[in-house]
């Protein structure tokens, strides 16, 4: 579980970076709207925070189980 969560966290971090770049490009390109990327960034930030909490919970559970 821990490895899978780490992979998901990495994927979400990559998604955040992509949305940030596209948001910056939207300022200079009428085909893109900055507001759409703000929504996508907010969603990805929420995903990142939830994955962080899950990651800590799983890591703590595995640590506790290995100490028994």
Residue pairs with C-beta under 8 A, 6 or more apart in sequence:
1 58
1 62
2 55
2 58
2 59
2 62
5 51
5 54
5 55
5 58
6 55
8 51
9 48
9 51
9 52
9 55
12 44
12 47
12 48
12 51
13 48
15 44
16 41
16 44
16 45
16 48
19 37
19 40
19 41
19 44
20 37
20 41
22 32
22 37
23 34
23 37
23 38
23 41
25 32
26 32
26 33
26 34
26 36
26 37
27 34
